[in-house]
Amino acid sequence: MYKAEHLRKLLNDVEELKQRVESLTLVIEYDLPSAMPKCTFKFKCCSKSTIDDDQQDQQKYDTKERCPPSTENEDTDTDDSDMSFPDENYFSNRDKHEATSFVVNCMATDGINIMYSSIADPHQELIAYCYLQTSDVGYRKADPSRLWKQSRIIDMIWWDAIDKFVCATDKGIYLVEFTNPLFRISHVKQTPLPQVRIAATAHHIRIHTLTQMMIYDTSFQLIRSFNFSFSRSLRMASFCLTDSVVACALIRHIENAKYVLQVELYNHNMVREKRIRIGISEASCTIRTDGSDRFYVAFGQQRFCIVSSSGSVQTVNLGKQANNLAVVNSHNVVLTKVRSDVELVRC
């Protein structure tokens, strides 16, 4: 048995040891390199999805995730740096037609592949993405797709400034971001838009309705709005923009379900500078540009036209009729006419 004085001595020793430990200071030394390392942070915003949960289960390519997982952000720089856009030989030495999984009603290109809408029946529409790049793992496989439960898509473009597809309906404007196999849809403008058509440059997007032209920046903040309409005998079927020209494809009904197409060129204040008569057309046609004041027009015939800003017209023959087109670059164009394939043309 310990004596009382021994126990007191032990307790004093423990207390002294405790005080010594508490008085210690931890010092950590790092052997740093002479050059200061650089650290970069990048953030990616995920827009609010407008798709209900029941829509996510409609297609086999959908998931319940509304925003990309954090690992996608880590891969963003690598994916972008490795992405190579097609040159003028993109459509050389390959099949003239590429099949799509669904009938194409409206389409746009991101500069490599196409996204399109398809009306399966009067009450159902879907959007799909078709790979045109032969080196892609999705090439000639089933097109990723999902149901479109918003109002019917009337016009569709790709906007480089925001890296998204823009879809115009008579009830609003929607953005679509495709990251295989997901389609992320967000709305940016909810309002009636009668006879809506859209076109964009690097800095702004224009939305034209029956009587009005509205100009928005890349954040969809209104820059300018003014009244602008055509005569009652003309209907604007499509339009596109360059940095200096607004090109409009106008349809005039003549008789017995026949229509005449003319292209009118305006400056950005919508003062007309040229009128070019193309000829007999269908009621539906599309005009697009390569951004260099050349305008490509598909109007339902077995040919399409390339109109220059000077007013000259070049005709290019097709294997099939086309009233819808998307310009990949100045030498490669994709065309179709409500069918389940697209024609690839190098011009």
C-alpha positions as CSV (number, residue, x, y, z in Angstrom):
1,M,0.0,0.0,0.0
2,Y,1.1,3.5,-0.9
3,K,1.6,5.9,1.9
4,A,-0.3,9.2,1.8
5,E,2.8,11.2,1.1
6,H,3.8,9.0,-1.8
7,L,0.3,9.5,-3.3
8,R,0.5,13.3,-2.9
9,K,4.0,13.3,-4.6
10,L,2.6,11.2,-7.5
11,L,-0.3,13.6,-8.0
12,N,2.1,16.6,-8.0
13,D,4.3,14.9,-10.6
14,V,1.3,14.3,-12.8
15,E,0.1,17.9,-12.5
16,E,3.6,19.2,-13.3
17,L,3.8,16.9,-16.4
18,K,0.4,18.2,-17.5
19,Q,1.5,21.8,-17.3
20,R,4.7,21.1,-19.3
21,V,2.6,19.4,-22.1
22,E,0.2,22.3,-22.3
23,S,3.0,24.8,-22.6
24,L,4.5,23.0,-25.6
25,T,4.2,24.7,-29.0
26,L,3.9,22.6,-32.2
27,V,6.2,23.8,-35.0
28,I,5.8,22.4,-38.5
29,E,8.5,23.0,-41.1
30,Y,7.8,22.7,-44.9
31,D,10.4,22.3,-47.6
32,L,8.7,24.5,-50.2
33,P,10.0,24.8,-53.8
34,S,11.6,28.1,-54.8
35,A,8.8,28.9,-57.3
36,M,5.5,29.7,-55.8
37,P,2.9,27.0,-56.9
38,K,-0.2,28.3,-58.7
39,C,-3.7,27.4,-57.7
40,T,-6.8,28.0,-59.9
41,F,-10.5,27.7,-59.0
42,K,-13.2,27.3,-61.6
43,F,-16.9,27.3,-61.0
44,K,-19.7,26.1,-63.2
45,C,-23.3,27.3,-62.8
46,C,-26.1,24.9,-63.2
47,S,-29.4,26.5,-64.3
48,K,-32.6,25.6,-62.8
49,S,-34.2,22.7,-64.6
50,T,-37.8,23.0,-65.8
51,I,-38.3,19.3,-66.2
52,D,-40.5,17.5,-63.8
53,D,-39.4,14.2,-62.2
54,D,-41.9,12.2,-64.2
55,Q,-40.2,13.4,-67.4
56,Q,-36.9,12.1,-66.2
57,D,-38.1,8.6,-66.5
58,Q,-39.6,8.9,-70.0
59,Q,-36.4,8.1,-71.9
60,K,-33.7,5.6,-71.0
61,Y,-31.1,8.3,-71.2
62,D,-32.5,10.4,-68.5
63,T,-31.5,10.4,-64.8
64,K,-32.8,12.1,-61.6
65,E,-29.8,14.4,-61.3
66,R,-30.6,18.0,-62.1
67,C,-27.0,19.3,-62.0
68,P,-23.8,17.7,-63.1
69,P,-21.7,16.0,-60.3
70,S,-18.6,17.8,-59.1
71,T,-16.4,15.4,-61.1
72,E,-17.7,16.8,-64.3
73,N,-16.2,20.2,-63.4
74,E,-12.8,18.6,-62.9
75,D,-12.9,17.2,-66.5
76,T,-14.1,20.4,-68.1
77,D,-10.7,21.8,-69.0
78,T,-9.5,18.6,-70.5
79,D,-12.6,18.1,-72.6
80,D,-12.5,21.6,-74.0
81,S,-8.8,21.6,-74.7
82,D,-9.1,18.3,-76.6
83,M,-12.2,19.3,-78.6
84,S,-11.3,19.8,-82.3
85,F,-13.8,21.5,-84.5
86,P,-14.2,20.3,-88.1
87,D,-12.3,21.9,-91.0
88,E,-13.5,22.3,-94.6
89,N,-12.9,18.6,-95.2
90,Y,-15.3,17.5,-92.6
91,F,-17.8,16.0,-95.1
92,S,-15.3,14.8,-97.6
93,N,-14.9,11.1,-98.5
94,R,-17.9,9.9,-96.6
95,D,-21.6,8.9,-97.1
96,K,-23.7,11.7,-98.5
97,H,-26.6,10.9,-96.1
98,E,-26.6,10.1,-92.4
99,A,-29.5,8.4,-90.7
100,T,-31.2,9.9,-87.7
101,S,-33.1,7.9,-85.1
102,F,-36.2,10.1,-85.5
103,V,-37.8,12.3,-88.1
104,V,-36.1,15.7,-88.1
105,N,-38.4,18.7,-87.9
106,C,-36.1,21.5,-86.6
107,M,-32.4,21.4,-86.1
108,A,-29.2,23.3,-85.2
109,T,-25.5,22.5,-85.0
110,D,-23.0,23.1,-82.3
111,G,-20.3,23.1,-84.9
112,I,-19.7,19.3,-84.7
113,N,-23.0,17.5,-84.4
114,I,-26.7,18.4,-84.5
115,M,-29.6,18.6,-82.0
116,Y,-33.0,18.3,-83.5
117,S,-36.7,18.2,-82.6
118,S,-39.0,15.5,-83.8
119,I,-42.8,15.4,-83.7
120,A,-43.7,11.8,-83.3
121,D,-47.4,12.6,-83.4
122,P,-49.5,15.7,-83.1
123,H,-49.4,15.4,-79.3
124,Q,-45.8,14.4,-78.6
125,E,-42.5,16.0,-79.4
126,L,-39.0,15.0,-78.4
127,I,-35.4,16.4,-78.8
128,A,-32.5,14.3,-79.9
129,Y,-28.8,14.6,-80.5
130,C,-27.2,13.0,-83.6
131,Y,-23.4,12.5,-83.8
132,L,-21.9,13.4,-87.2
133,Q,-18.3,13.1,-86.2
134,T,-17.1,9.6,-87.3
135,S,-14.5,9.4,-84.5
136,D,-17.2,9.8,-81.8
137,V,-18.3,6.7,-79.8
138,G,-21.9,7.7,-80.4
139,Y,-21.5,7.8,-84.2
140,R,-24.2,5.8,-86.0
141,K,-25.7,4.6,-82.7
142,A,-29.2,5.4,-81.3
143,D,-29.5,9.2,-80.9
144,P,-29.8,10.2,-77.2
145,S,-33.3,11.7,-76.8
146,R,-35.9,12.9,-74.3
147,L,-39.5,14.0,-74.3
148,W,-40.1,17.7,-74.9
149,K,-43.1,18.7,-72.7
150,Q,-43.0,22.4,-73.4
151,S,-44.9,24.0,-76.2
152,R,-43.9,23.1,-79.8
153,I,-40.4,24.2,-80.9
154,I,-40.7,26.7,-83.8
155,D,-37.1,27.7,-84.2
156,M,-33.8,26.5,-82.9
157,I,-30.2,27.8,-83.0
158,W,-26.9,27.2,-81.4
159,W,-25.5,30.2,-79.5
160,D,-21.7,30.1,-79.2
161,A,-21.6,32.9,-76.7
162,I,-23.3,30.7,-74.0
163,D,-22.5,27.2,-75.5
164,K,-26.1,26.2,-75.5
165,F,-28.9,25.5,-77.9
166,V,-31.8,28.0,-77.9
167,C,-35.3,26.8,-78.6
168,A,-38.1,29.2,-79.4
169,T,-41.7,28.4,-78.9
170,D,-44.9,30.4,-79.1
171,K,-45.0,30.6,-75.3
172,G,-41.3,31.2,-74.4
173,I,-37.6,30.7,-75.0
174,Y,-35.7,27.7,-73.6
175,L,-32.0,26.8,-73.3
176,V,-30.8,23.3,-73.8
177,E,-27.4,22.0,-72.7
178,F,-26.5,18.5,-73.9
179,T,-24.0,16.5,-71.9
180,N,-24.3,13.0,-73.1
181,P,-26.7,11.5,-72.2
182,L,-28.4,14.3,-70.4
183,F,-30.5,17.2,-71.8
184,R,-30.7,20.1,-69.3
185,I,-33.5,22.4,-70.1
186,S,-34.1,25.9,-68.6
187,H,-36.5,28.6,-69.5
188,V,-35.3,32.2,-69.9
189,K,-38.4,34.0,-71.2
190,Q,-42.0,33.0,-70.6
191,T,-44.5,35.1,-72.6
192,P,-46.6,34.7,-75.7
193,L,-44.4,35.0,-78.8
194,P,-46.6,34.9,-81.9
195,Q,-44.7,33.7,-85.1
196,V,-41.4,33.8,-83.2
197,R,-38.0,33.5,-84.9
198,I,-34.6,33.8,-83.3
199,A,-31.0,34.6,-84.4
200,A,-27.8,35.4,-82.6
201,T,-24.3,36.9,-82.9
202,A,-21.4,36.6,-80.5
203,H,-22.8,39.4,-78.4
204,H,-26.6,39.4,-78.5
205,I,-29.7,37.5,-79.6
206,R,-32.7,38.8,-81.5
207,I,-36.2,37.6,-81.0
208,H,-38.7,38.6,-83.7
209,T,-42.4,38.2,-83.4
210,L,-45.3,39.2,-85.6
211,T,-44.8,42.9,-84.8
212,Q,-41.8,43.4,-82.6
213,M,-38.0,42.9,-82.6
214,M,-36.4,42.4,-79.2
215,I,-32.6,42.4,-78.6
216,Y,-31.1,40.6,-75.5
217,D,-27.6,40.2,-74.2
218,T,-26.0,36.9,-73.2
219,S,-27.7,37.1,-69.8
220,F,-31.1,37.6,-71.6
221,Q,-31.3,41.1,-70.3
222,L,-33.3,43.3,-72.7
223,I,-31.1,45.8,-74.5
224,R,-33.6,47.2,-77.0
225,S,-37.1,46.6,-78.2
226,F,-38.9,48.2,-81.1
227,N,-41.8,47.7,-83.4
228,F,-41.0,46.0,-86.7
229,S,-43.2,44.1,-89.1
230,F,-43.5,43.3,-92.7
231,S,-46.3,44.0,-95.1
232,R,-49.4,41.7,-94.8
233,S,-48.5,39.9,-98.0
234,L,-45.1,38.8,-96.6
235,R,-44.3,36.4,-93.8
236,M,-40.8,36.0,-92.3
237,A,-40.1,32.3,-92.3
238,S,-36.6,32.6,-90.9
239,F,-33.7,35.1,-90.3
240,C,-30.1,35.1,-89.2
241,L,-27.4,37.6,-88.2
242,T,-23.8,38.6,-88.8
243,D,-22.0,41.4,-87.1
244,S,-23.2,43.8,-89.8
245,V,-26.2,42.3,-91.6
246,V,-29.7,40.9,-90.7
247,A,-30.8,38.5,-93.4
248,C,-34.5,37.6,-93.6
249,A,-36.1,34.9,-95.7
250,L,-39.6,36.1,-96.6
251,I,-42.4,34.1,-98.1
252,R,-45.2,35.5,-100.3
253,H,-48.3,33.4,-101.0
254,I,-49.2,33.7,-104.7
255,E,-51.9,31.1,-105.7
256,N,-52.9,27.4,-105.4
257,A,-50.6,26.8,-102.3
258,K,-47.7,28.2,-104.2
259,Y,-45.2,30.5,-102.5
260,V,-42.4,32.8,-103.7
261,L,-39.2,33.3,-101.6
262,Q,-37.2,36.5,-101.4
263,V,-34.2,37.3,-99.2
264,E,-33.9,40.8,-97.8
265,L,-30.7,42.2,-96.2
266,Y,-31.0,44.9,-93.5
267,N,-28.5,46.7,-91.3
268,H,-28.8,46.3,-87.6
269,N,-31.2,49.2,-87.4
270,M,-33.5,47.3,-89.7
271,V,-33.0,49.6,-92.7
272,R,-33.3,47.5,-95.8
273,E,-30.3,47.5,-98.1
274,K,-31.0,44.7,-100.6
275,R,-33.8,42.5,-101.9
276,I,-32.9,39.2,-103.7
277,R,-35.6,37.2,-105.4
278,I,-35.0,33.4,-105.1
279,G,-38.1,31.9,-106.7
280,I,-40.7,29.3,-106.0
281,S,-40.6,28.0,-102.5
282,E,-42.4,25.9,-99.9
283,A,-44.2,27.6,-97.0
284,S,-41.4,26.5,-94.7
285,C,-37.8,27.5,-95.3
286,T,-34.6,28.2,-93.4
287,I,-31.8,30.8,-93.7
288,R,-28.5,30.5,-91.8
289,T,-25.1,32.1,-92.0
290,D,-21.4,31.1,-91.6
291,G,-20.9,34.5,-89.9
292,S,-18.9,35.9,-92.9
293,D,-21.8,37.6,-94.7
294,R,-22.7,34.5,-96.6
295,F,-26.3,33.2,-96.2
296,Y,-27.5,29.7,-96.9
297,V,-31.1,29.2,-97.8
298,A,-33.1,25.9,-98.0
299,F,-36.6,26.4,-99.4
300,G,-38.1,22.9,-100.1
301,Q,-36.4,22.2,-103.4
302,Q,-33.8,19.7,-104.5
303,R,-31.2,22.5,-104.3
304,F,-30.3,25.3,-101.9
305,C,-28.9,28.8,-102.4
306,I,-25.9,30.7,-101.1
307,V,-26.5,34.4,-101.0
308,S,-23.7,36.9,-100.5
309,S,-24.0,40.2,-98.8
310,S,-23.4,41.9,-102.2
311,G,-26.5,40.2,-103.5
312,S,-25.0,37.5,-105.7
313,V,-26.7,34.0,-105.6
314,Q,-25.1,30.6,-106.0
315,T,-27.2,27.5,-106.4
316,V,-26.1,24.1,-105.0
317,N,-27.8,20.9,-106.1
318,L,-29.0,18.3,-103.6
319,G,-29.7,14.6,-103.6
320,K,-33.0,15.2,-101.8
321,Q,-35.3,18.1,-101.2
322,A,-34.6,20.3,-98.1
323,N,-36.3,23.1,-96.3
324,N,-34.2,22.9,-93.1
325,L,-30.4,23.4,-92.8
326,A,-27.6,24.0,-90.3
327,V,-24.2,25.5,-91.2
328,V,-21.3,23.6,-89.6
329,N,-18.8,25.9,-91.1
330,S,-18.3,27.9,-94.4
331,H,-17.8,24.7,-96.4
332,N,-20.0,22.1,-94.6
333,V,-23.8,22.2,-94.5
334,V,-26.4,19.8,-93.1
335,L,-29.9,19.7,-94.8
336,T,-33.1,17.7,-94.4
337,K,-36.8,17.9,-95.0
338,V,-39.0,16.2,-92.3
339,R,-37.4,12.8,-92.7
340,S,-35.1,10.5,-90.7
341,D,-31.9,11.4,-92.3
342,V,-29.7,14.4,-93.1
343,E,-27.8,15.3,-96.2
344,L,-24.1,16.3,-95.7
345,V,-22.9,18.8,-98.3
346,R,-19.5,20.3,-98.8
347,C,-19.6,23.5,-100.8
